[in-house]
Every structure is written in structure tokens, then in C-alpha cells.
Amino acid sequence: MYPASFEYQAPASIDEALTILERYGDEAKVLAGGQSLLPLMKLRFASPRALVDLNRIEGLGELFEDNGGLMIGALVRHAQCERAELLRGRYGVLGDAAPQISDPIVRNWGTVAGSLAHADPQGDWGSALMAAGAELQARGPDGTRTIPLDELFQGPFTTSLEPTEIAVWVRVPDPGPNAGGTYLKLERKVGDFATVGVAVQLSFDNGKVGRAGIALTGVGPCNLRATAAEEALAGAELDDDAIRSAADLAAKGADPRSDVRGSADYKRNIVRVFTERGLRKAAEAAGRREEP
Ligand SMILES: Cc1cc2nc3c(=O)[nH]c(=O)nc-3n(C[C@H](O)[C@H](O)[C@H](O)COP(=O)(O)OP(=O)(O)OC[C@H]3O[C@@H](n4cnc5c(N)ncnc54)[C@H](O)[C@@H]3O)c2cc1C
């Protein structure tokens, strides 16, 4: 099916895009990679009066590290993350997630920021970035505001972004020198959305866990932070007991529904198994970089 007709706007700057968005209010939609929005428009689940295409705005495709961490511009594509050396090592939770998103066509177009704005509970970036402690920098008519991902996701396909706001940067804090992470995803076949995904990011301090980030995909109304597991690990020795009890806490914190991908019990058990496996893998990744 073809989408309903719409006006097409291609601003050359964020300021211009914001002016256009203000003019249309909630009748306009921002277009980034189009990999979620265009299918919805073709199915007539979305019929915006105007699309505001960000793709001609310069500088939004930048991915770089600065003193405060990693900056991911609004037009950074999944494929760019898949290839980025920067997203291995300490930011490995992101580098692991990128190639597991759909297929090369979707990865060539789809953007990290667009995935966050779309807020699909089965979206992989939401969990990977939540585990990494990321926040979104959005610009709107009243200036710039920073939104932690826990506050961004409000429910399925719902965020705290206003229709007149643009997500301009995703900022990931520096995890420190002794850090590692991973993203584990169970899918029915290559390219499928997650049955369950678990993102783990660990930073070590004097041999103990400093910060633990654990977030879950596909087992709740939005990407979920496994807060109880994270809190239990902070400051702890990462031994077998700590790993097993954190995995149990993560499974308890999940809120899965039975569907064609599996029963709620099955998904909860996968959360437990993947959290345990993810913690061991993240610790190993962090440890490897402590070697000369
Ligand atoms: C066949 C297929 C399989 C897929 N499989 C997966 C998968 O396995 N895992 C996964 O995580 N995702 C998957 N996706 C989704 C894909 O990752 C999308 O790229 C992503 O969800 C949206 O990014 P986008 O840049 O394409 O956004 P768009 O489609 O352009 O926009 C999506 C929504 O976000 C808004 N938006 C976009 N950018 C901004 C911004 N900068 N500021 C404010 N609002 C913005 C738009 O207005 C729209 O509401 C799949 C998609 C397809 C078509």
C-alpha cells in the first residue's frame, strides 16, 4: 500500500527544522532513516501531514569520543556503528548490538537516535544504550534538554520527546579504563526482532564492580533497566554467587508476555541465562584490556 500524501520538507539546519516543526505542531514527523516510519505510513498506521527530513543537515552523522564520553549524532546509522572501531572494547555493548539489528538494508539506513525516538520495546539500541548509561540531547523551541533513557521511554512506541523536539545527540558517558560489555540477543532467525535481548555493561574499580548496567529487550512495555540486579552488583566482588543472584534478580524484574515468540516463563528464563552469560562475557572483555 502507498502512504497517504504528505508535504515533504528538507531543512538544511536544525534551527530551520525546528521552525518547520513548530509550524506543523503534532501534524509533522521527523524523518531520519525511515526504516520504522515509512512502513507505518505505508500501512496507514501513521499519516503525518508533513515529513521533516533531517538527512540534508550537515554534521549529524558524526560519531566521536570527547572528554566526557561518546557522542552519536542523529544521523549515525546502525551500519556505521557496526563498523566503528570505537564501539569495540570499552563500548563493546554498543558494538555487539549493531550487527544484530535486522539486515544490511535496514542497518544502512536506520539510525541510533531514530530507534530511541521510535521506542519499540523490541528495539535493541534502547537496551544497549540504557546499560551504557546513555542520555539523549534534544533540541526544541525552548532550547536543549538532556533526557536519561529511563525517562525517555514511557511505554510501547511512546517517549517523553515533544513533537516539536529533535533528538540531536546521544551521549554515552566514559565507562572508565576497566570496562567491558556485551549484548546477547535471541531471535527466531537472523534479522528478526528480539525474542529476548540482554545488554550488560560493567566498569571495575579496584577489582570490584564499580558500575553495572543491565537492560532488557522484548520483556516489558519498553526497554527495561534491571535495577535490582544493577544495585546488587555495585561495589561487589563478581564471583559466581554474585553473578547467579544478579541473574535471578534480572529475571524477576522482567515483565514478559506470552506470544508467538515464546511463553512468558521461557522468556524470563532466557533473561536469567543471558544475564549470567552476559556478566561473565562483560567481565572477560573488561579484564582483557587490563593486560599489557
Ligand atoms: C524489516 C525491519 C526489521 C527491523 N529489525 C530491527 C531489529 O532487529 N532491531 C531493532 O532494534 N530495530 C529493528 N528495526 C527498526 C530499525 O532499527 C529502525 O531503523 C529504527 O527503529 C528507526 O530508526 P530510523 O532512523 O529508521 O527512524 P525513522 O523510521 O526515520 O523514524 C522512526 C520514528 O522516530 C522519529 N525520529 C527519528 N529520528 C528522530 C530524531 N532525531 N528526533 C526526533 N524524532 C525522531 C520519527 O519521527 C518516527 O516517529 C527493523 C526495521 C525493519 C524495517
The ligand as an SDF file (V2000), in Angstrom:
LIG
                    3D

 53 58  0  0  0  0  0  0  0  0999 V2000
   12.4170   -5.2550    8.4270 C   0  0  0  0  0  0  0  0  0  0  0  0
   12.8740   -4.4810    9.6280 C   0  0  0  0  0  0  0  0  0  0  0  0
   13.4910   -5.1520   10.6600 C   0  0  0  0  0  0  0  0  0  0  0  0
   13.9190   -4.4590   11.7910 C   0  0  0  0  0  0  0  0  0  0  0  0
   14.5770   -5.1480   12.7790 N   0  0  0  0  0  0  0  0  0  0  0  0
   15.0190   -4.4860   13.8710 C   0  0  0  0  0  0  0  0  0  0  0  0
   15.7310   -5.1730   14.8990 C   0  0  0  0  0  0  0  0  0  0  0  0
   16.0030   -6.3680   14.8300 O   0  0  0  0  0  0  0  0  0  0  0  0
   16.1430   -4.4460   15.9760 N   0  0  0  0  0  0  0  0  0  0  0  0
   15.8990   -3.1030   16.0850 C   0  0  0  0  0  0  0  0  0  0  0  0
   16.3110   -2.5040   17.0740 O   0  0  0  0  0  0  0  0  0  0  0  0
   15.2460   -2.4330   15.1200 N   0  0  0  0  0  0  0  0  0  0  0  0
   14.8110   -3.0840   14.0190 C   0  0  0  0  0  0  0  0  0  0  0  0
   14.1440   -2.3870   13.0270 N   0  0  0  0  0  0  0  0  0  0  0  0
   13.8940   -0.9420   13.2180 C   0  0  0  0  0  0  0  0  0  0  0  0
   15.0830   -0.1450   12.7060 C   0  0  0  0  0  0  0  0  0  0  0  0
   16.1550   -0.3010   13.6060 O   0  0  0  0  0  0  0  0  0  0  0  0
   14.8160    1.3680   12.5360 C   0  0  0  0  0  0  0  0  0  0  0  0
   15.9090    1.8790   11.8400 O   0  0  0  0  0  0  0  0  0  0  0  0
   14.6680    2.1850   13.7750 C   0  0  0  0  0  0  0  0  0  0  0  0
   13.6460    1.6620   14.6200 O   0  0  0  0  0  0  0  0  0  0  0  0
   14.2320    3.6220   13.4910 C   0  0  0  0  0  0  0  0  0  0  0  0
   15.3120    4.3930   13.0130 O   0  0  0  0  0  0  0  0  0  0  0  0
   15.1390    5.2730   11.7270 P   0  0  0  0  0  0  0  0  0  0  0  0
   16.3350    6.1600   11.6280 O   0  0  0  0  0  0  0  0  0  0  0  0
   14.8900    4.3750   10.5740 O   0  0  0  0  0  0  0  0  0  0  0  0
   13.8740    6.1770   12.1110 O   0  0  0  0  0  0  0  0  0  0  0  0
   12.5980    6.6530   11.2640 P   0  0  0  0  0  0  0  0  0  0  0  0
   11.8840    5.4810   10.6960 O   0  0  0  0  0  0  0  0  0  0  0  0
   13.0030    7.7400   10.3130 O   0  0  0  0  0  0  0  0  0  0  0  0
   11.7350    7.3040   12.4520 O   0  0  0  0  0  0  0  0  0  0  0  0
   11.1730    6.4990   13.4630 C   0  0  0  0  0  0  0  0  0  0  0  0
   10.4440    7.3960   14.4690 C   0  0  0  0  0  0  0  0  0  0  0  0
   11.3780    8.1880   15.1990 O   0  0  0  0  0  0  0  0  0  0  0  0
   11.1690    9.5880   14.9560 C   0  0  0  0  0  0  0  0  0  0  0  0
   12.5200   10.1690   14.8260 N   0  0  0  0  0  0  0  0  0  0  0  0
   13.5400    9.6850   14.0740 C   0  0  0  0  0  0  0  0  0  0  0  0
   14.6410   10.4120   14.2810 N   0  0  0  0  0  0  0  0  0  0  0  0
   14.3110   11.3700   15.1690 C   0  0  0  0  0  0  0  0  0  0  0  0
   15.0460   12.4220   15.7810 C   0  0  0  0  0  0  0  0  0  0  0  0
   16.3480   12.6170   15.5290 N   0  0  0  0  0  0  0  0  0  0  0  0
   14.4040   13.2310   16.6440 N   0  0  0  0  0  0  0  0  0  0  0  0
   13.0700   13.0440   16.9410 C   0  0  0  0  0  0  0  0  0  0  0  0
   12.3350   12.0470   16.3920 N   0  0  0  0  0  0  0  0  0  0  0  0
   12.9560   11.2160   15.5170 C   0  0  0  0  0  0  0  0  0  0  0  0
   10.3410    9.6610   13.6940 C   0  0  0  0  0  0  0  0  0  0  0  0
    9.5550   10.8380   13.6470 O   0  0  0  0  0  0  0  0  0  0  0  0
    9.4940    8.4070   13.8130 C   0  0  0  0  0  0  0  0  0  0  0  0
    8.4180    8.6320   14.6910 O   0  0  0  0  0  0  0  0  0  0  0  0
   13.7030   -3.0520   11.8810 C   0  0  0  0  0  0  0  0  0  0  0  0
   13.0690   -2.3690   10.8300 C   0  0  0  0  0  0  0  0  0  0  0  0
   12.6700   -3.0680    9.7100 C   0  0  0  0  0  0  0  0  0  0  0  0
   12.0110   -2.3120    8.5720 C   0  0  0  0  0  0  0  0  0  0  0  0
  1  2  1  0
  2  3  1  0
  2 52  2  0
  3  4  2  0
  4  5  1  0
  4 50  1  0
  5  6  2  0
  6  7  1  0
  6 13  1  0
  7  8  2  0
  7  9  1  0
  9 10  1  0
 10 11  2  0
 10 12  1  0
 12 13  2  0
 13 14  1  0
 14 15  1  0
 14 50  1  0
 15 16  1  0
 16 17  1  0
 16 18  1  0
 18 19  1  0
 18 20  1  0
 20 21  1  0
 20 22  1  0
 22 23  1  0
 23 24  1  0
 24 25  2  0
 24 26  1  0
 24 27  1  0
 27 28  1  0
 28 29  2  0
 28 30  1  0
 28 31  1  0
 31 32  1  0
 32 33  1  0
 33 34  1  0
 33 48  1  0
 34 35  1  0
 35 36  1  0
 35 46  1  0
 36 37  1  0
 36 45  1  0
 37 38  2  0
 38 39  1  0
 39 40  1  0
 39 45  2  0
 40 41  1  0
 40 42  2  0
 42 43  1  0
 43 44  2  0
 44 45  1  0
 46 47  1  0
 46 48  1  0
 48 49  1  0
 50 51  2  0
 51 52  1  0
 52 53  1  0
M  END
$$$$
